[in-house]
Amino acid sequence: MSTLNGILNQFSKKRGQIAVLIDPEKVQDELLLQELLKKAQFAGVDYLFVGGSTVTREEFQFCIECIKKYSNIPLVIFPGASYQVSEEADALLYLSLISGRNPDYLIGHHVASASEVYAMNLEVIPTGYILVDGGTNSSVAYVSQTTPIPANKTTIITRTAKAGILQGKQLLYLDAGSGAKNPVPEEIVSQLSELQVPVIIGGGIRSVEKIHEMRDAGANVIVIGNKIEENIDFLLDIKLYIESEHG
């Protein structure tokens, strides 16, 4: 386990950074994955997040190896299970699903992977993972057997985030779920951005306008997944967004 906090510090540095979420289950064709990585590199995205709720060990390892072969974008594991770990990555989001009450996702998977992770030269980031209702039945809610917090329950979401920070979580990840109809509301992002830890937002972000809104609300990292799966050329829009941020 690395004591360095390179990726966490990078998350903290500014708002509006972009991560592309890659589900290994959906990119088992090496040529297609190579094309995705080439376009992500061209767009200038900040991170690649890798993981999924129903991914096999073999699918996960294949994806990690291909990414390291074809890309130098910082690679961060967004694990859906205890076996989704790899020393080839730059960092691991050590997720506790603090919005739910399923002990497997609060501590069980962590116990299963702890010895393996402890022995790795890998940046491990304790992360408070909060599911917010995005208007769909998400895979992660189904697999984890937990109920997302309703999007209008701002007080519950904020108290859950504070509890996670008091437990030592160094990062907050709010997720409306894969293919969400509605992303996490900006007012929630704004409130959590005041808690002095980086905030990652994912789920249902399908336009550059929404990326701007999330950045302005205080999100450090904005995760795009389904939209790019549906239309890889959305990365060209992201490139223009990133160029405008650097302008």
BAMAR-17739 format. One record per residue: x, y, z of N, C-alpha, C in turn; residue number from 1; residue in one letter. Coordinates in steps of 0.02 Angstrom, whole numbers, plus 50000, padded with zeros to 5 digits. Atoms other than C-alpha are relative to their C-alpha. Layout:
<rs>
    nu    nv    nw   cau   cav   caw    cu    cv    cw num residu
     X     Y     Z     X     Y     Z     X     Y     Z NUM      a
...
</rs>
This chain:
<rs>
    nu    nv    nw   cau   cav   caw    cu    cv    cw num residu
 50042 49940 50000 50000 50000 50000 50044 50062 50000   1      m
 49959 49939 50006 50074 50166 49946 49976 50053 50049   2      s
 50017 49945 49955 50080 50311 50068 49995 50066 49961   3      t
 50004 49940 50041 50086 50435 49924 49927 50014 49982   4      l
 50069 49981 50016 49927 50532 49881 49997 50040 49935   5      n
 49995 49963 50063 49964 50584 49702 49933 50011 49966   6      g
 50065 49993 50034 49792 50549 49628 49952 50040 50043   7      i
 50044 49962 49955 49699 50613 49781 50016 50074 49997   8      l
 49980 49930 50005 49799 50774 49773 49978 50030 49933   9      n
 50021 49977 50066 49761 50787 49588 49925 50014 49999  10      q
 50072 49989 49994 49575 50767 49624 49986 50067 50033  11      f
 50013 49941 49958 49588 50909 49750 50017 50066 49966  12      s
 49971 49939 50026 49676 51033 49639 49951 50047 49966  13      k
 50047 49955 50035 49530 51097 49536 49934 49965 49988  14      k
 50067 50026 50015 49349 51077 49489 49993 49987 49925  15      r
 50016 50011 50070 49277 51011 49327 50045 49953 49963  16      g
 49959 50049 50034 49402 50873 49291 49954 49944 49973  17      q
 50041 50050 50034 49339 50732 49178 50031 49931 50007  18      i
 49981 50071 50000 49346 50544 49204 49954 49963 49953  19      a
 50039 50045 50042 49289 50417 49076 49995 49933 50036  20      v
 50011 50063 49966 49211 50264 49157 49996 49944 49949  21      l
 49997 50057 50045 49253 50101 49069 49976 49938 50037  22      i
 50026 50062 49972 49151 49946 49109 50034 49942 49963  23      d
 49963 50053 50036 49266 49797 49069 49955 49950 49964  24      p
 50046 50048 50030 49116 49688 49029 49981 50021 49928  25      e
 50023 49974 50064 49077 49800 48879 50056 50015 49951  26      k
 49944 49984 50044 49252 49819 48806 50049 49942 49995  27      v
 49957 50058 50006 49317 49644 48779 50030 49991 49930  28      q
 49969 49998 50066 49362 49683 48598 50059 50049 50004  29      d
 49940 49959 49990 49541 49747 48603 50003 50058 49951  30      e
 49998 49946 50049 49525 49849 48444 49951 50057 50018  31      l
 50048 49949 49980 49368 49939 48506 50026 50038 50061  32      l
 49973 49967 49941 49451 49974 48673 50058 50046 49980  33      l
 49945 49959 50024 49605 50039 48582 49975 50065 49969  34      q
 50030 49940 50031 49495 50159 48482 49974 50048 50055  35      e
 50025 49959 49946 49411 50220 48641 50057 50037 50036  36      l
 49943 49971 49965 49579 50250 48725 50033 50054 49959  37      l
 49970 49951 50045 49647 50342 48573 49960 50065 50001  38      k
 50042 49941 50001 49498 50460 48571 49999 50034 50069  39      k
 49997 49971 49933 49503 50485 48760 50065 50039 50009  40      a
 49936 49966 49998 49687 50531 48745 49997 50065 49960  41      q
 50007 49942 50044 49648 50651 48602 49958 50054 50034  42      f
 50044 49953 49965 49509 50731 48706 50034 50033 50059  43      a
 49964 49972 49943 49630 50759 48849 49966 49987 50067  44      g
 50034 50014 49936 49525 50676 48985 50051 49990 50055  45      v
 49954 50000 49943 49601 50679 49158 50013 49930 50028  46      d
 49995 50067 49969 49567 50499 49215 49960 49950 49961  47      y
 50041 50057 50020 49506 50329 49164 49981 49963 50064  48      l
 50024 50040 49945 49397 50243 49294 49980 49932 49972  49      f
 50015 50067 50024 49380 50054 49276 49967 49959 50055  50      v
 50034 50045 49953 49257 49937 49361 49928 49991 49978  51      g
 50070 50013 50016 49081 49868 49356 49968 49953 50049  52      g
 50037 50039 49950 48946 49782 49457 49999 49926 49985  53      s
 50008 50070 50019 48941 49619 49359 50059 49975 49958  54      t
 49940 50016 50039 49119 49606 49290 50035 49938 50029  55      v
 49961 50057 49977 49217 49442 49298 50072 50020 50012  56      t
 49929 49987 49987 49396 49434 49359 50040 50003 49935  57      r
 49964 50003 50063 49456 49389 49185 49987 50062 49958  58      e
 50017 49940 50037 49363 49534 49103 50036 50061 50029  59      e
 49968 49944 49967 49434 49654 49231 50075 50002 49984  60      f
 49927 50002 50011 49615 49597 49211 50017 50015 49927  61      q
 49988 49987 50071 49604 49599 49020 49995 50076 49987  62      f
 50011 49928 50011 49538 49778 49024 50058 50041 50028  63      c
 49944 49964 49969 49673 49839 49144 50063 49994 49958  64      i
 49939 50012 50040 49812 49760 49040 49999 50039 49935  65      e
 50005 49964 50063 49747 49837 48879 50008 50075 50010  66      c
 49995 49928 49987 49730 50010 48955 50073 50020 50012  67      i
 49930 49983 49986 49909 50007 49020 50043 49992 49937  68      k
 49963 50011 50062 49967 49945 48850 49992 50058 49951  69      k
 50016 49951 50052 49884 50082 48748 49991 50072 50026  70      y
 50016 49933 49974 49862 50232 48865 50046 50018 50059  71      s
 49964 49976 49940 49957 50339 48989 49956 50047 50042  72      n
 50047 49962 49958 49801 50425 49060 49998 49967 50068  73      i
 50004 50030 49934 49796 50401 49249 49941 49952 50007  74      p
 50049 50054 49996 49703 50239 49285 49979 49989 50072  75      l
 50027 50005 49932 49591 50230 49438 49948 49944 50002  76      v
 50048 50055 49993 49499 50073 49493 49939 50024 50040  77      i
 50065 49984 49969 49315 50100 49535 49966 49932 50011  78      f
 50015 50071 49995 49284 49925 49604 49927 49984 50015  79      p
 50067 50025 49984 49121 49829 49603 50002 49938 50042  80      g
 49992 50060 49959 49191 49681 49699 50072 49996 50025  81      a
 49935 50003 49966 49340 49629 49806 50057 49980 49954  82      s
 49947 50022 50045 49435 49550 49661 50020 50053 49948  83      y
 49984 49948 50048 49436 49711 49559 50055 50045 50027  84      q
 49941 49963 49977 49610 49765 49614 50058 49981 49955  85      v
 49942 50013 50042 49772 49779 49518 50055 50050 50015  86      s
 49943 49956 49986 49944 49848 49553 50020 50041 49938  87      e
 49986 49962 50061 49951 49908 49373 49965 50067 49998  88      e
 50037 49937 49997 49827 50047 49414 50039 50052 50039  89      a
 49968 49945 49963 49878 50217 49481 49968 50011 50068  90      d
 50034 49992 49935 49749 50218 49621 49939 49955 50002  91      a
 50060 50040 49987 49606 50119 49698 49954 50041 50044  92      l
 50051 49970 49957 49448 50201 49761 49974 49945 50046  93      l
 50020 50051 49951 49421 50099 49920 49931 50018 50026  94      y
 50068 49977 49991 49233 50117 49917 49965 49967 50059  95      l
 50049 50025 49951 49118 50100 50067 49933 50030 49980  96      s
 50066 49977 50022 48935 50109 50013 49962 50024 50061  97      l
 50025 49974 49936 48886 50222 50157 49927 50022 49996  98      i
 50071 49984 50007 48713 50261 50086 49957 49938 50013  99      s
 50037 50062 49990 48663 50078 50110 50016 49969 50067 100      g
 49989 50035 49936 48657 49956 50255 50018 49927 49989 101      r
 49978 50068 50015 48724 49801 50170 50072 49993 50025 102      n
 49932 50004 49971 48876 49748 50275 50054 49978 49950 103      p
 49951 50022 50050 48959 49666 50123 50032 50060 49966 104      d
 49975 49942 50037 48977 49837 50040 50023 50056 50047 105      y
 49972 49954 49950 49015 49930 50201 50070 49978 50022 106      l
 49935 50024 49975 49159 49817 50255 50017 49930 49974 107      i
 49988 50070 50018 49139 49637 50190 50050 49991 49944 108      g
 49954 50007 50057 49224 49656 50021 50070 50026 50018 109      h
 49936 49971 49979 49360 49758 50105 50041 49948 50039 110      h
 49966 50052 49963 49402 49617 50225 50027 49947 49952 111      v
 49979 50051 50049 49411 49496 50077 50061 50021 49961 112      a
 49945 49977 50043 49534 49606 49982 50057 50032 50039 113      s
 49954 49958 49961 49630 49689 50125 50073 49977 49995 114      a
 49931 50023 50001 49785 49578 50129 50032 50010 49932 115      s
 49974 49991 50068 49805 49583 49940 50015 50073 49987 116      e
 49991 49928 50012 49783 49772 49933 50057 50028 50041 117      v
 49948 49975 49955 49897 49802 50082 50070 49985 49972 118      y
 49935 50021 50026 50039 49711 49992 50017 50034 49934 119      a
 49988 49969 50065 50020 49813 49832 50030 50070 50007 120      m
 49975 49932 50004 50116 49969 49786 49949 50041 49961 121      n
 50058 49971 50033 49953 50058 49748 49971 50053 50046 122      l
 50032 49947 49960 49877 50222 49806 49928 49980 50016 123      e
 50067 50021 49977 49722 50177 49908 49965 50060 50030 124      v
 50036 49940 49978 49592 50314 49932 49935 49980 50034 125      i
 50062 50016 49965 49460 50285 50068 49944 50046 49975 126      p
 50051 49962 50036 49300 50339 49980 49930 49986 50028 127      t
 50070 50006 49981 49124 50371 50045 49958 50000 49937 128      g
 50038 50009 50061 49012 50305 49907 49926 50005 50016 129      y
 50070 49986 49985 48834 50372 49906 49959 49993 49936 130      i
 50047 50007 50057 48697 50314 49788 49942 50047 50010 131      l
 50056 49953 50000 48569 50446 49745 49952 49977 49945 132      v
 50050 50023 50048 48407 50401 49657 50002 50042 49936 133      d
 49997 49965 50064 48427 50444 49473 49942 49985 49954 134      g
 50060 50013 50040 48256 50386 49416 50000 49935 49962 135      g
 49997 50067 50032 48310 50212 49358 50020 49949 50053 136      t
 49976 50054 49957 48342 50044 49438 50071 49982 49978 137      n
 49931 50007 50022 48532 50046 49429 50027 49931 50018 138      s
 49968 50065 49988 48642 49891 49421 50031 49997 50070 139      s
 49966 50001 49935 48739 49941 49576 49950 49995 50057 140      v
 50052 50006 49948 48580 49962 49679 49974 49928 50004 141      a
 50026 50069 50002 48519 49791 49622 50052 49951 50028 142      y
 49948 50047 49979 48685 49700 49648 50016 50008 50074 143      v
 49983 49987 49929 48721 49783 49816 49940 49992 50046 144      s
 50061 50007 49961 48540 49759 49872 49992 50057 50050 145      q
 50009 49940 49959 48534 49937 49938 49954 50049 49963 146      t
 50047 49951 50028 48410 50078 49911 50034 50067 49995 147      t
 49971 49933 50006 48475 50243 49841 49962 50050 50044 148      p
 50033 49947 49963 48439 50399 49943 49960 50043 49950 149      i
 50038 49957 50045 48298 50501 49862 50036 50066 49988 150      p
 49962 49940 50019 48371 50650 49769 49977 50063 50036 151      a
 50025 49940 49965 48261 50773 49865 50014 49998 50075 152      n
 49984 50006 49928 48325 50713 50036 50070 50028 50012 153      k
 49935 49967 49996 48467 50839 50042 50031 49991 50069 154      t
 49974 50005 49931 48484 50831 50232 50029 49931 50013 155      t
 49975 50068 49989 48504 50641 50233 50065 49990 49962 156      i
 49939 50007 50040 48633 50648 50093 50058 50036 50033 157      i
 49947 49960 49969 48732 50785 50180 50024 49968 50065 158      t
 49980 50032 49936 48730 50697 50349 50038 49935 49987 159      r
 49965 50062 50018 48782 50534 50266 50072 50016 49979 160      t
 49933 49979 50021 48929 50623 50184 50043 50021 50059 161      a
 49962 49978 49941 48981 50705 50348 50020 49940 50043 162      k
 49984 50059 49961 48972 50537 50437 50059 49962 49969 163      a
 49945 50033 50035 49087 50462 50305 50066 50036 50012 164      g
 49939 49961 49989 49213 50603 50325 50024 49991 50072 165      i
 49982 50010 49930 49209 50585 50515 50030 49930 50012 166      l
 49971 50067 49996 49249 50400 50489 50068 49996 49966 167      q
 49934 50000 50031 49403 50449 50390 50000 49996 49924 168      g
 50002 50001 50073 49343 50447 50210 50032 50065 49974 169      k
 49964 49943 50028 49454 50562 50106 49970 50027 49935 170      q
 50029 49985 50065 49341 50572 49954 49926 49982 50004 171      l
 50071 50016 50006 49154 50578 49918 49984 49986 49927 172      l
 50021 50018 50068 49080 50491 49765 49924 49994 50002 173      y
 50073 50003 50005 48897 50528 49728 49982 49973 49932 174      l
 50015 50035 50062 48822 50414 49597 49925 49993 49992 175      d
 50071 50009 50015 48650 50424 49518 49987 49934 49964 176      a
 50006 50065 50031 48684 50256 49436 50009 50001 49925 177      g
 49989 50007 50072 48726 50194 49263 49935 50011 49962 178      s
 50059 49987 50041 48604 50262 49134 49945 50039 50035 179      g
 50050 49962 49961 48518 50376 49261 49963 50050 49956 180      a
 50039 49949 50035 48378 50485 49195 50018 50069 50026 181      k
 49986 49936 49968 48424 50622 49319 50066 49996 50037 182      n
 49938 49999 49962 48599 50664 49381 49989 50026 50070 183      p
 50003 49972 49932 48636 50714 49560 49986 50075 49995 184      v
 50017 49929 50004 48556 50886 49589 50059 50045 50018 185      p
 49944 49954 49988 48675 51034 49584 50003 50027 50071 186      e
 50000 49972 49932 48618 51099 49754 50033 49952 50050 187      e
 49967 50049 49957 48678 50937 49834 50076 50003 49989 188      i
 49928 49994 50016 48846 50949 49745 50028 50062 50033 189      v
 49977 49938 49971 48861 51128 49804 50010 49994 50075 190      s
 49995 50008 49927 48829 51082 49986 50060 49956 50018 191      q
 49946 50046 49983 48951 50937 49985 50069 50028 49982 192      l
 49936 49971 50019 49086 51040 49900 50029 50044 50056 193      s
 49977 49959 49944 49097 51141 50062 50030 49959 50057 194      e
 49979 50044 49946 49150 50989 50165 50075 49986 50001 195      l
 49926 50002 49997 49337 51006 50127 50030 49933 49978 196      q
 49971 50059 50034 49358 50840 50033 49979 50003 49927 197      v
 50020 49999 50071 49355 50814 49844 49935 49963 49990 198      p
 50065 50030 50015 49187 50770 49769 50000 49976 49927 199      v
 50007 50030 50066 49161 50652 49621 49925 49989 49988 200      i
 50070 50007 50019 48994 50650 49529 49994 49956 49938 201      i
 50011 50043 50057 48932 50514 49412 49927 49982 49991 202      g
 50067 50023 50014 48775 50451 49329 49955 50052 49968 203      g
 50049 49958 50032 48659 50532 49203 50026 50065 49970 204      g
 49972 49938 50028 48779 50666 49139 50010 49989 49925 205      i
 50004 50016 50071 48744 50673 48954 50011 50060 49954 206      r
 49989 49941 50042 48789 50848 48893 50056 50042 50030 207      s
 49948 49954 49977 48927 50976 48903 49970 50053 50047 208      v
 50034 49952 49956 48800 51096 48980 49996 49973 50072 209      e
 50005 50030 49933 48775 50975 49125 50069 49995 50032 210      k
 49932 50001 49973 48964 50956 49144 50017 50069 50029 211      i
 49988 49932 49975 48977 51146 49161 49962 50013 50065 212      h
 50040 49989 49940 48836 51147 49289 50031 49963 50060 213      e
 49969 50038 49946 48921 51011 49393 50065 50033 50023 214      m
 49937 49964 49982 49088 51103 49386 49984 50062 50040 215      r
 50017 49938 49965 49006 51267 49438 49972 49986 50070 216      d
 50028 50018 49935 48917 51177 49581 50055 49978 50049 217      a
 49944 50017 49956 49087 51119 49646 50028 49931 49992 218      g
 49974 50068 50009 49119 50944 49578 50073 50002 49977 219      a
 49929 50004 50020 49305 50905 49569 50009 49957 49939 220      n
 49995 50047 50056 49284 50758 49451 49930 49981 49977 221      v
 50064 50018 50030 49138 50723 49333 50011 49938 49958 222      i
 49990 50066 50032 49120 50544 49273 49949 49990 49944 223      v
 50043 50013 50057 49051 50505 49100 50008 49927 49979 224      i
 49997 50070 50019 49007 50326 49056 49953 49983 49943 225      g
 50049 50022 50049 48847 50281 48964 49998 50042 49937 226      n
 50005 49956 50058 48847 50433 48851 50055 49983 49949 227      k
 49946 50017 50045 49016 50384 48779 49991 49930 49970 228      i
 50016 50066 50027 48962 50201 48762 49951 50006 49942 229      e
 50051 49991 50052 48814 50262 48658 50028 50039 49940 230      e
 49974 49956 50052 48911 50393 48560 50071 50020 50016 231      n
 49930 49989 49984 49100 50387 48565 50023 50070 49980 232      i
 49980 49934 50023 49109 50553 48472 49982 50055 50050 233      d
 50010 49951 49946 49045 50639 48629 50067 50022 50030 234      f
 49933 49981 49977 49230 50639 48672 50026 50062 49964 235      l
 49980 49939 50035 49251 50775 48541 49970 50062 50034 236      l
 50031 49946 49961 49129 50884 48639 50038 50012 50065 237      d
 49961 49995 49938 49227 50845 48796 50067 50034 49986 238      i
 49937 49967 50018 49387 50898 48707 49991 50076 49997 239      k
 50014 49928 50004 49310 51068 48669 49989 50030 50070 240      l
 50010 49977 49931 49254 51083 48851 50067 50008 50036 241      y
 49935 49998 49966 49428 51042 48915 50044 50057 49974 242      i
 49961 49944 50029 49509 51165 48794 49974 50067 50025 243      e
 50027 49937 49975 49391 51301 48853 50019 50011 50073 244      s
 49980 49995 49930 49438 51263 49033 50073 50024 50006 245      e
 49928 49983 49999 49622 51285 48992 50014 50067 49967 246      h
 49990 49939 50039 49593 51441 48889 50009 50062 50041 247      g
</rs>
